[in-house]
């Protein structure tokens, strides 16, 4: 799930990412701001879901994927859209 919070007087948007995977011990977000090397580490909740709050610029578009257990790439099913990537699969896209 993705929850976007816009501020009238700010040039950024607060984005809350939330994802649940039954086999996940760790989860990261990769690709935000076109940075596939730096991870946003998600926090595990008691119900087994993972969350992270990220501030991103307004009027921007970001491709991303979740990295589960440091080995499995997963898309966000509720992303604004999916776009093909150079590896023959697709990336999740968030549009602000």
N, C-alpha and C positions, 0 to 999 in steps of 0.2 A: 504494500500500500504506500502511496505517496500523498502527503498532505502539504499543500503549499500555503504559506501565509505571506501576503503582500502588505507592505507598509506604504502609505501615501507619501510620506516625506522621506523615504529611504530609497536608495538606488539598488537595493538588494531584496531578495526574497528568502525567507526561512523555509527550508524544505525538511520535512520529517519523513525519513524512510523507515518502513517497518516490513519485515519479511519473516515468514516462518518456514523452516525446513526440518522435517522429522529427524534427519540424520546429521544435522549440523552441530558441531562443537564450537566452531569459530566462523565468523562471517565478516567480510570486508566489502566495501564499495570501491570499484576501480573505474577510472576513466573520466571522472568529473573534471571539468576545466581542461579537457584533453590530456590529462595526466594519468597514464596507465601504470606508472611505476609506483606512485604514492597511493597508499590505501587510506580509506576512512574506515577505521575499526568500529564495528557495530557492537553495541552492548547487549548482552543476553539478559532477557527478562525471565521471571519465574515461570511464565507459561510456555517457555521455550522459544518465543519469538525474539528477534533481534531488531534493535532500533538505532538510529543515528540522526542527529539534527545537523544540517549543513546550511551554511549561508552561501547563496549563489547570486550572481548579478542578474538584475531584471533584464528583460529583452535578450535573453541568451538561450542557447540550445546545447544540451549536453548528452553525449552518448555515455553509457555506463553498463556495467554488469556487476553482479554479486559474485564474490569468490568464496565458495563454501569449503571449509576445512583445508584451505590453501591449495586446492587441487581441482575443484569442480566449478566451472563457470555456469551461472544461472541468470536468466533474464527476469525482469520484473513484469509479471503479466498485466499489471495495471498501469504501465508506463503510457505516456502520451502516444507513442508509436514504437515500432521496431524498424531498424534500418540494417541492410546487409553490411557485413564487414569483410575485410580482406581474407579472412580465414574460412569463408564458405558458410558461416552461420550468420547470426544477427546480433545486434546490440540493442538494448533498451534505450529510449530517448525520452528526455524530459525537456519540455519547452516552457520557458518562463516569460 
